[in-house]
Amino acid sequence: MKFKTKGVLEIKGNFFVPDYQRGYRWGKNEVKQLLGDIYENGLKSYYLQPIVVKPIKGEDFELIDGQQRLTTLYLLLNYLEKSFSGESKTSRKYEITYETRKETHSYLTDLDPNKKENNIDFFFIYNAYRTIKEWFKDDRSTINKFYFYLTEYVKIIWYEPEDNVSGVELFTRLNIGRIPLTNSELVRALFLSRNSDLTQAEQLEIAAEWDSIEKELHQPSFWAFLTNYQPEDYPNRIDLLFDLMAGGKSRDKYATFFYFNNKIKEKEKKQDVWKEIVAYFARLKEWYGNREIFHKVGFLVSVGNKDKALINLLNNSAGKKKDEVSVYLDSEIKKEMKEVNLGELTYQKNKDQTLIHRTLLLFNILSVMNVKDESLRFPFDKYKNNAWSLEHIHAQNAETLNTTEKQKEWLSIHKEVLQSMVERENLENVIKEKEEQGSSIETQIKKLRNLLNAIEKMEQQNSIVKAQFDELQKEVFEQLSKETEGDYLDSLANMALLNIGNNAALNNSVFEVKRRKIIEMDKAGAYIPYCTRMVFFKYYTSTPSNLYFWGADDREAYIKAIEETLKPYLKTELNPEPENTKA
C-alpha cells in the first residue's frame, strides 16, 4: 500500500467513478462544514480524509473512496477559477468521469440552473455550487485568504491499497467501516507494509508488541485511569497512545499519523521510533502499577481535560524519580484544590457544586488509597461509567414533587420508614435521639399512626391537592429529622456522591430512606462510592446512637474525616483557630 500527501493543486489525472457507487450527495451542511474548517484552520496544515484510488493506467485512477470530497473540491476550484478570471492563478488539474452517468462530467463545469432538475446528481451538484457561492458572497478579501489557505495548507492523504484487492471489495469494506484508515492503522502501515525497510523479524516483533499493547488498553481499569474518553471513542485503543504522544487529539483527523510520519523521516530508522512508542507505553504501565501514583494521576486525569491532563503530567515529570513524581503530583493536586474552602462550600452556588464534586471525588480516592490493603484500588472505570450527582444525605421539603405520581411515590417510600418506627424497640431510640421531653412512647406511637393514616388516605386520591401534600410532607420531615431546618442542608456536611438517577421522590427523601435504598443497591451489586457507603452506614460516627437520623454529631464526624484526609492539599482549614491579637 502507498501513502503520500498531496496539495490540492497537485491532484492530477482522470478519476473514474464505477457503477457500483451512488452519485454526488453532499448537502449544504457538509459543504459549509468543509469551507468553514479550511478557513478557520487558516495558516495550519489541514488534512482531508483519504482519497482511496486504484491505478488503471498512467494518470487514470478508479476512485474507490473520496468521491464526495473530490467533487466538492472540483466545484470549489471552479468557483475560485472564475473569481480569478484574467489573473494568473493555477487551476485544477483533474477530471471526474462516471461509468453510468456520463453527462455528469460536463455538468460539473456547465452548472446550468435550468438543468438541475434533470436528475438527482445535477440537483446536488448545483446546490453545492450555490452553497459555495453564497458562503463567499463574492467577497474578494475572503476569496484571497481562502485561496491561500487552500493551496498552501490543505492536503489530502493519497491512499493506494494492495494491487490484489478489487475496487468492489475495497468499496464494500469502506462502507461497512472495516478499511484501516484510522490514525493507528495508517501508523501501522508505516511499520508493517510491504515496502517498509524493516526486516521480517523486526516486523513480526512489532506486530506482536502492537497486539499486546492493544489488548492491555482494553482493560477497563487501565483505560479509565488513562483518559476520560469513552471506549467507543477509540475503536482501536492504541490510537489513544499515539494521540498522547502526538500532543492530544487534534481537530485535524490525521495529524497524529503525520506526526509519526515526520518523526520517522527525522529519525530515519523506524525501529528507533517504535522503541519510543514502547517506552512511552511502559511508562504508563509503570504509573498504573504504582498504587500511590495510580490514585493521584487518576484524580488529576478525572478532573482535567480528556487527554491534555495526562500529557502535561507526563511531560512535566519526565526524568523524575518515583518519589519526585509523587511530590510533583501532590503539587498539581493542590492546584486543583486551591479554591476549596470546606467550611464555605454550598450547594446553592453553581461554582461550588463543581468544587464539592471535586472534593468528594478526591476524598473517595484518597480514602481508598490510604487503606492498607494493597489490592484495594479506586475503580475509575466504574466511576466514569456512571453519571454521578451530588446527593443531599438528608434532603428537605422540595418543590419539585409537583405531580400526583411523584407525590404518591414519595409518600410510599416514607410510609415504610414510619411503619418500622412504630415498633417499640426502635421508637425508644428515636425518642431519645430527638430528645422530646415529656413525650411518652404511647403518645409518639399515636402520632406516627396518625401520620400513616394520613398518608394512606392521601395515596388513595386520584389527584392530590398540593397544599395538603406540602403540609403532610412537612410533618413527615419533622418526625424523621433531628433538626427540621438549618444551614447544614446545602453544606458539604450534607453532601455525598451517588447515582440514583432522576428519581425526584428519592432525591428529596430523608436520610433513612436513602440509607435503605443504598443497602438495596449494594445487595444488587451496584457500585457505591467508598465514602458514600461509609456515610450512610455511619462508619465515621464513633458511637452512632441511631441510624434513622443524620444529626449534628454525624455531620461533625463526616467533615472531620474529610478535613483530615484532604488536609495536605487544602489551602484553608475548615475551622481555623482565630489569631491572637493584642488590643
QUIPE-V906803 format. One record per pair of residues at least 12 apart in sequence whose C-alpha atoms are under 10 Angstrom apart, sorted by the first residue. I is the first residue (numbers start at 0). J is the second residue. Records with the same first field share a line. If there is no record, write none. Layout:
BEGIN
I = J ; J
END
This chain:
BEGIN
0 = 158 ; 159 ; 160 ; 161 ; 162 ; 188 ; 189 ; 192 ; 193 ; 194
1 = 156 ; 157 ; 158 ; 159 ; 160 ; 161 ; 188 ; 189 ; 192 ; 193 ; 194
2 = 49 ; 51 ; 156 ; 157 ; 158 ; 159 ; 160 ; 185 ; 188 ; 189 ; 260
3 = 49 ; 154 ; 155 ; 156 ; 157 ; 158 ; 159 ; 260
4 = 46 ; 47 ; 49 ; 50 ; 153 ; 154 ; 155 ; 156 ; 157 ; 158 ; 257
5 = 46 ; 153 ; 154 ; 155 ; 156 ; 157
6 = 46 ; 149 ; 150 ; 151 ; 152 ; 153 ; 154 ; 155 ; 156
7 = 47 ; 69 ; 72 ; 73 ; 76 ; 90 ; 91 ; 92 ; 149 ; 150 ; 151 ; 152 ; 153 ; 154 ; 155
8 = 76 ; 89 ; 90 ; 91 ; 92 ; 93 ; 149 ; 150 ; 151 ; 153 ; 154
9 = 91 ; 92 ; 93 ; 150 ; 154 ; 155
10 = 69 ; 91 ; 92 ; 93 ; 94 ; 154 ; 155 ; 157
11 = 58 ; 59 ; 60 ; 91 ; 92 ; 93 ; 94
12 = 57 ; 58 ; 59 ; 60 ; 92 ; 93 ; 94 ; 95
13 = 55 ; 56 ; 57 ; 58 ; 59 ; 60 ; 61 ; 62 ; 92 ; 93 ; 94 ; 95 ; 96
14 = 52 ; 53 ; 54 ; 55 ; 58 ; 59 ; 60 ; 61 ; 62 ; 63 ; 66 ; 69 ; 93 ; 94 ; 95 ; 96 ; 97
15 = 52 ; 53 ; 55 ; 59 ; 60 ; 61 ; 62 ; 63 ; 66 ; 94 ; 95 ; 96 ; 97 ; 98
16 = 60 ; 61 ; 62 ; 63 ; 64 ; 66 ; 95 ; 96 ; 97 ; 98 ; 99 ; 100 ; 101
17 = 61 ; 62 ; 63 ; 96 ; 97 ; 98 ; 99 ; 100 ; 166 ; 167
18 = 97 ; 98 ; 99 ; 100 ; 167
19 = 63 ; 98 ; 99 ; 166 ; 167 ; 170 ; 171
20 = 62 ; 63 ; 64 ; 66 ; 97 ; 98 ; 99 ; 167 ; 170
21 = 66 ; 99 ; 100 ; 120
22 = 66 ; 67 ; 97 ; 99 ; 100 ; 103 ; 119 ; 120 ; 121 ; 123 ; 124
23 = 66 ; 67 ; 68 ; 69 ; 70 ; 71 ; 103 ; 119 ; 120 ; 121 ; 122 ; 123 ; 124 ; 127
24 = 66 ; 67 ; 70 ; 119 ; 120 ; 121 ; 122 ; 123 ; 124 ; 127
25 = 66 ; 67 ; 68 ; 70 ; 71 ; 123 ; 124 ; 126 ; 127
26 = 123 ; 124 ; 126 ; 127 ; 130
27 = 123 ; 126 ; 127 ; 128 ; 129 ; 130 ; 131
28 = 127 ; 130
29 = 67 ; 68 ; 71 ; 127
30 = 67 ; 68 ; 71 ; 72 ; 75 ; 126 ; 127 ; 128 ; 130 ; 131 ; 134
31 = 127 ; 130 ; 131 ; 133 ; 134
33 = 47 ; 68 ; 71 ; 72
34 = 71 ; 72 ; 75 ; 130 ; 131 ; 134 ; 135 ; 145 ; 149
35 = 134 ; 145
36 = 250 ; 251
37 = 145 ; 146 ; 148 ; 149 ; 152 ; 153
38 = 141 ; 144 ; 145 ; 146 ; 147 ; 148 ; 149
39 = 145 ; 148
40 = 148 ; 152 ; 153 ; 250 ; 251
41 = 144 ; 145 ; 147 ; 148 ; 149 ; 151 ; 152 ; 153
42 = 144 ; 147 ; 148 ; 149 ; 151 ; 152 ; 153
43 = 148 ; 151 ; 152 ; 153 ; 251
44 = 148 ; 149 ; 151 ; 152 ; 153 ; 154 ; 251 ; 254
45 = 148 ; 149 ; 151 ; 152 ; 153 ; 154 ; 155 ; 250 ; 251 ; 252 ; 253 ; 254
46 = 152 ; 153 ; 154 ; 155 ; 156 ; 250 ; 251 ; 252 ; 253 ; 254 ; 257
47 = 65 ; 68 ; 153 ; 154 ; 155 ; 156 ; 157 ; 251 ; 252 ; 253
48 = 64 ; 65 ; 68 ; 154 ; 155 ; 156 ; 157 ; 180 ; 181 ; 251 ; 252 ; 253
49 = 64 ; 65 ; 68 ; 154 ; 155 ; 156 ; 157 ; 158 ; 159 ; 180 ; 253
50 = 62 ; 63 ; 64 ; 65 ; 66 ; 68 ; 69 ; 155 ; 156 ; 157 ; 158 ; 159
51 = 63 ; 64 ; 65 ; 66 ; 156 ; 157 ; 158 ; 159 ; 160 ; 166 ; 169 ; 170 ; 173 ; 180
52 = 64 ; 65 ; 157 ; 158 ; 159 ; 160 ; 166 ; 169
53 = 158 ; 159 ; 160 ; 161 ; 162 ; 164 ; 165 ; 166 ; 169
54 = 159 ; 160 ; 162
58 = 93
59 = 93 ; 94
60 = 95 ; 159
61 = 96 ; 166
62 = 95 ; 96 ; 97 ; 166 ; 170
63 = 158 ; 159 ; 165 ; 166 ; 167 ; 168 ; 169 ; 170 ; 171 ; 173
64 = 158 ; 166 ; 169 ; 170 ; 173 ; 174
66 = 95
68 = 155
69 = 93 ; 94 ; 95 ; 155
70 = 94 ; 95 ; 107 ; 124 ; 127
71 = 124 ; 127 ; 128 ; 131
72 = 91 ; 149
73 = 90 ; 91 ; 92 ; 93 ; 94 ; 95 ; 107 ; 108 ; 128
74 = 91 ; 107 ; 108 ; 110 ; 124 ; 125 ; 127 ; 128 ; 129 ; 131
75 = 91 ; 127 ; 128 ; 131 ; 132 ; 146
76 = 89 ; 90 ; 91 ; 92 ; 146 ; 149
77 = 90 ; 91 ; 107 ; 108 ; 128
78 = 108 ; 128 ; 129 ; 131 ; 132 ; 135 ; 137 ; 142
79 = 91 ; 131 ; 132 ; 135 ; 137 ; 142 ; 143 ; 145 ; 146
80 = 146
82 = 137 ; 138 ; 139 ; 142 ; 143
83 = 139 ; 142 ; 143
88 = 146
89 = 150
94 = 107
95 = 107
100 = 118 ; 120
102 = 120 ; 121
103 = 118 ; 120 ; 121 ; 124
106 = 120 ; 121 ; 124 ; 125
107 = 120 ; 121 ; 124 ; 125 ; 128
109 = 125
110 = 122 ; 124 ; 125 ; 126 ; 128 ; 129
111 = 125
112 = 125 ; 126 ; 129
155 = 253
156 = 253 ; 257
158 = 180 ; 185
161 = 192 ; 193
180 = 253
181 = 233 ; 234 ; 235 ; 238 ; 252 ; 253 ; 255 ; 256
182 = 235 ; 237 ; 238 ; 239 ; 241 ; 242 ; 252 ; 253 ; 254 ; 255 ; 256 ; 257 ; 259
183 = 235 ; 236 ; 237 ; 238 ; 239 ; 240 ; 241 ; 242 ; 253 ; 255 ; 256
184 = 235 ; 237 ; 238 ; 256
185 = 253 ; 255 ; 256 ; 257 ; 259 ; 260
186 = 238 ; 241 ; 255 ; 256 ; 257 ; 258 ; 259 ; 260
187 = 205 ; 206 ; 209 ; 256
189 = 256 ; 259 ; 260 ; 263 ; 269
190 = 202 ; 205 ; 206 ; 263 ; 269 ; 270 ; 272 ; 273
191 = 203 ; 205 ; 206
195 = 269
196 = 268 ; 269 ; 270
197 = 268 ; 269 ; 270
201 = 270
202 = 270
205 = 270 ; 273 ; 274 ; 277
208 = 273 ; 277
209 = 237 ; 273 ; 276 ; 277
210 = 237
212 = 236 ; 237 ; 240 ; 277 ; 280 ; 281
213 = 235 ; 236 ; 237 ; 238 ; 240
214 = 236 ; 237
215 = 236 ; 237 ; 284
216 = 230 ; 235 ; 236 ; 237 ; 239 ; 240 ; 280 ; 284
217 = 230 ; 235 ; 236 ; 237
218 = 380
219 = 378 ; 379 ; 380 ; 381
220 = 287 ; 376 ; 377 ; 378 ; 379 ; 380 ; 381
221 = 283 ; 284 ; 287 ; 288 ; 293 ; 297 ; 378 ; 379 ; 380
222 = 236 ; 239 ; 287 ; 379 ; 380
223 = 297 ; 300 ; 301 ; 378 ; 379 ; 380 ; 381 ; 382 ; 383 ; 384
224 = 283 ; 286 ; 287 ; 293 ; 294 ; 296 ; 297 ; 298 ; 299 ; 300 ; 301 ; 309 ; 377 ; 378 ; 379 ; 380 ; 383
225 = 239 ; 240 ; 243 ; 283 ; 284 ; 286 ; 287 ; 293 ; 296 ; 297 ; 300 ; 301 ; 305 ; 306 ; 308 ; 309 ; 310 ; 379
226 = 239 ; 243 ; 297 ; 300 ; 301 ; 303 ; 304 ; 305 ; 306 ; 307 ; 308 ; 309 ; 379 ; 383
227 = 297 ; 300 ; 301 ; 302 ; 303 ; 304 ; 305 ; 306 ; 308 ; 379 ; 380 ; 383 ; 384
228 = 304 ; 305 ; 306 ; 383
229 = 305 ; 380 ; 383 ; 384
237 = 280
238 = 255 ; 256
239 = 255 ; 306
240 = 276 ; 277 ; 279 ; 280 ; 283
241 = 255 ; 256 ; 258 ; 259 ; 276 ; 279 ; 280
242 = 254 ; 255 ; 256 ; 258 ; 306 ; 310
243 = 255 ; 279 ; 306 ; 307 ; 309 ; 310 ; 311 ; 313
244 = 258 ; 259 ; 275 ; 276 ; 279 ; 280 ; 310 ; 313 ; 314
245 = 257 ; 258 ; 259 ; 310
246 = 258 ; 306 ; 307 ; 310 ; 311
247 = 305 ; 306 ; 307 ; 308 ; 309 ; 310
248 = 305 ; 306 ; 307
259 = 272 ; 273
260 = 272
279 = 313
282 = 313 ; 317
283 = 309 ; 313
285 = 321
286 = 313 ; 321 ; 324
289 = 321
290 = 368 ; 373 ; 374 ; 375 ; 376 ; 377
291 = 325 ; 365 ; 368 ; 369 ; 376
292 = 321 ; 322 ; 324 ; 325 ; 328 ; 329 ; 368
293 = 368 ; 376 ; 377
294 = 361 ; 364 ; 365 ; 367 ; 368 ; 376 ; 377 ; 378 ; 379
295 = 325 ; 328 ; 329 ; 331 ; 332 ; 361 ; 364 ; 365 ; 368
296 = 308 ; 309 ; 312 ; 313 ; 325 ; 328 ; 329 ; 331 ; 332
297 = 309 ; 361 ; 364 ; 377 ; 378 ; 379
298 = 328 ; 332 ; 335 ; 357 ; 360 ; 361 ; 364 ; 365 ; 377 ; 379
299 = 312 ; 328 ; 329 ; 331 ; 332 ; 335 ; 361
300 = 312
301 = 357 ; 360 ; 361 ; 379 ; 382 ; 383
302 = 332 ; 335 ; 353 ; 356 ; 357 ; 360 ; 361
303 = 335
312 = 324 ; 327 ; 328 ; 331
315 = 327 ; 328
316 = 328
329 = 567 ; 568
330 = 567 ; 568
331 = 568
332 = 361 ; 567 ; 568 ; 569
333 = 565 ; 567 ; 568 ; 569 ; 570
334 = 568 ; 569 ; 570
335 = 354 ; 357 ; 358 ; 568 ; 569
336 = 354 ; 357 ; 358 ; 361 ; 565 ; 568 ; 569 ; 570
337 = 354 ; 568 ; 569 ; 570 ; 571
338 = 351 ; 354 ; 569 ; 570 ; 571
339 = 351 ; 354 ; 355 ; 357 ; 358 ; 568 ; 569 ; 570 ; 571 ; 572 ; 573
340 = 354 ; 355 ; 358 ; 569 ; 570 ; 571 ; 572 ; 573 ; 574
341 = 354 ; 355 ; 358 ; 490 ; 491 ; 492 ; 558 ; 561 ; 562 ; 565 ; 569 ; 570 ; 571 ; 572 ; 573 ; 574
342 = 490 ; 491 ; 492 ; 558 ; 562 ; 571 ; 572 ; 573 ; 574 ; 575
343 = 490 ; 491 ; 573
344 = 489 ; 490 ; 491 ; 492
345 = 486 ; 487 ; 488 ; 489 ; 490 ; 491 ; 492 ; 493 ; 494
346 = 389 ; 390 ; 391 ; 488 ; 489 ; 490 ; 491 ; 493 ; 494
347 = 489 ; 490
348 = 489
351 = 491
352 = 388 ; 389 ; 491
353 = 389
355 = 389 ; 490 ; 491 ; 494 ; 495 ; 496
356 = 387 ; 388 ; 389 ; 390 ; 491 ; 494 ; 495 ; 496
358 = 491 ; 561 ; 565 ; 569
359 = 389 ; 491 ; 494 ; 495 ; 496 ; 528 ; 530 ; 531 ; 561 ; 565
360 = 382 ; 495 ; 496 ; 528 ; 530
361 = 561 ; 564 ; 565 ; 568
362 = 529 ; 530 ; 560 ; 561 ; 562 ; 563 ; 564 ; 565
363 = 377 ; 495 ; 496 ; 528 ; 529 ; 530 ; 531 ; 561 ; 564
364 = 376 ; 377 ; 378 ; 379 ; 528 ; 529 ; 530
365 = 377 ; 561 ; 564 ; 565
366 = 529 ; 530 ; 560 ; 561 ; 564 ; 565
367 = 528 ; 529 ; 530
369 = 564
377 = 528 ; 529
378 = 526 ; 528 ; 529
381 = 525 ; 526 ; 527 ; 528
382 = 498 ; 526 ; 527 ; 528
385 = 497 ; 498 ; 499 ; 500 ; 526
386 = 496 ; 497 ; 498 ; 499 ; 500
387 = 495 ; 496 ; 497 ; 498 ; 499 ; 500 ; 528
388 = 494 ; 495 ; 496 ; 497 ; 498 ; 499 ; 500 ; 501
389 = 491 ; 493 ; 494 ; 495 ; 496 ; 497 ; 498 ; 506
390 = 489 ; 493 ; 494 ; 495 ; 496 ; 497 ; 498 ; 499 ; 506 ; 507 ; 513 ; 531
391 = 488 ; 489 ; 490 ; 491 ; 492 ; 493 ; 494 ; 495 ; 496 ; 497 ; 506 ; 507 ; 508 ; 509 ; 510 ; 513
392 = 488 ; 489 ; 491 ; 492 ; 493 ; 494 ; 495 ; 496 ; 497 ; 506 ; 507 ; 508 ; 509 ; 510 ; 511 ; 512 ; 513 ; 514 ; 531 ; 534 ; 535 ; 549 ; 554
393 = 476 ; 479 ; 480 ; 487 ; 488 ; 489 ; 493 ; 494 ; 506 ; 507 ; 508 ; 509 ; 510 ; 511 ; 512 ; 513 ; 514 ; 548 ; 549 ; 550
394 = 476 ; 480 ; 488 ; 489 ; 493 ; 494 ; 505 ; 506 ; 507 ; 508 ; 509 ; 510 ; 513
395 = 472 ; 473 ; 476 ; 480 ; 483 ; 484 ; 485 ; 488 ; 489 ; 506 ; 507 ; 508 ; 509
396 = 469 ; 470 ; 472 ; 473 ; 475 ; 476 ; 483 ; 484 ; 507 ; 508 ; 509
397 = 469 ; 472 ; 473 ; 503 ; 504 ; 506 ; 507 ; 508
398 = 465 ; 469 ; 507
399 = 503 ; 504 ; 506 ; 507
400 = 465 ; 468 ; 469 ; 503 ; 504 ; 507
401 = 463 ; 464 ; 465 ; 468 ; 469 ; 503
402 = 462 ; 463 ; 464 ; 465
403 = 458 ; 460 ; 461 ; 462 ; 463 ; 464 ; 465 ; 468
404 = 458 ; 461 ; 462 ; 463 ; 504
405 = 502 ; 503 ; 504 ; 505
406 = 457 ; 458 ; 462 ; 463 ; 465 ; 468 ; 469 ; 472 ; 503 ; 504
407 = 454 ; 455 ; 457 ; 458 ; 459 ; 460 ; 461 ; 462 ; 463 ; 468 ; 504
408 = 458 ; 502 ; 503 ; 504 ; 505
409 = 454 ; 458 ; 472 ; 502 ; 503 ; 504 ; 505 ; 506 ; 507 ; 508 ; 512
410 = 451 ; 453 ; 454 ; 455 ; 457 ; 458 ; 468 ; 471 ; 472 ; 475 ; 504 ; 508
411 = 451 ; 454 ; 455 ; 458 ; 504
412 = 504 ; 505 ; 508 ; 512 ; 513 ; 515 ; 516
413 = 451 ; 454 ; 472 ; 475 ; 476 ; 479 ; 504 ; 505 ; 508 ; 509 ; 511 ; 512
414 = 447 ; 450 ; 451 ; 452 ; 454 ; 455 ; 475 ; 512
415 = 451 ; 512
416 = 479 ; 509 ; 511 ; 512 ; 515 ; 547
417 = 444 ; 447 ; 448 ; 450 ; 451 ; 475 ; 478 ; 479
418 = 444 ; 447 ; 448 ; 450 ; 451
420 = 443 ; 444 ; 447 ; 448 ; 478 ; 479 ; 547
421 = 440 ; 441 ; 443 ; 444 ; 445 ; 446 ; 447 ; 448 ; 451
422 = 444
423 = 440 ; 441 ; 444
425 = 545 ; 546 ; 547
426 = 440 ; 441 ; 443 ; 444 ; 447
427 = 439 ; 440 ; 443
428 = 544 ; 545 ; 546 ; 547
429 = 443 ; 478 ; 479 ; 480 ; 481 ; 544 ; 545 ; 546 ; 547 ; 548
430 = 443 ; 478
431 = 544 ; 545
432 = 480 ; 481 ; 544 ; 545 ; 546 ; 547 ; 548 ; 550
433 = 477 ; 478 ; 479 ; 480 ; 481 ; 482 ; 548 ; 550
434 = 481
443 = 478
446 = 478
447 = 474 ; 475 ; 478
450 = 471 ; 472 ; 474 ; 475 ; 478
451 = 475
453 = 468 ; 471
454 = 468 ; 471 ; 472 ; 475
457 = 471
475 = 509
476 = 508 ; 509
478 = 548
479 = 508 ; 509 ; 510 ; 511 ; 512 ; 547 ; 548 ; 549
480 = 509 ; 510 ; 511 ; 547 ; 548 ; 549 ; 550
481 = 547 ; 548 ; 549 ; 550 ; 551
482 = 548 ; 549 ; 550 ; 551
487 = 551 ; 554
490 = 554
491 = 554 ; 557 ; 558 ; 561
492 = 549 ; 551 ; 553 ; 554 ; 555 ; 556 ; 557 ; 558 ; 559 ; 561
493 = 510 ; 534 ; 549 ; 550 ; 553 ; 554 ; 557 ; 558
494 = 531 ; 534 ; 554 ; 557
495 = 528 ; 530 ; 531 ; 532 ; 534 ; 535
496 = 527 ; 528 ; 529 ; 530 ; 531 ; 532
497 = 517 ; 526 ; 527 ; 528 ; 531 ; 532
498 = 517 ; 525 ; 526 ; 527 ; 528
499 = 513 ; 516 ; 517 ; 520
509 = 547 ; 548 ; 549
510 = 535 ; 546 ; 547 ; 548 ; 549 ; 550
511 = 535 ; 546 ; 547 ; 548 ; 549
512 = 547
513 = 535
514 = 532 ; 534 ; 535 ; 536 ; 537 ; 546 ; 547
515 = 535 ; 536
517 = 531 ; 532 ; 535 ; 536
518 = 532 ; 535 ; 536
530 = 557 ; 560 ; 561
533 = 557
534 = 549 ; 553 ; 554 ; 556 ; 557
535 = 549 ; 553
537 = 549 ; 553 ; 554 ; 556 ; 557
538 = 553 ; 556 ; 557
539 = 552 ; 553 ; 554 ; 555 ; 556 ; 557 ; 558 ; 559 ; 560 ; 561
540 = 552 ; 553 ; 554 ; 555 ; 556 ; 557 ; 560
541 = 553 ; 556
558 = 573
559 = 573
561 = 573
562 = 574
END
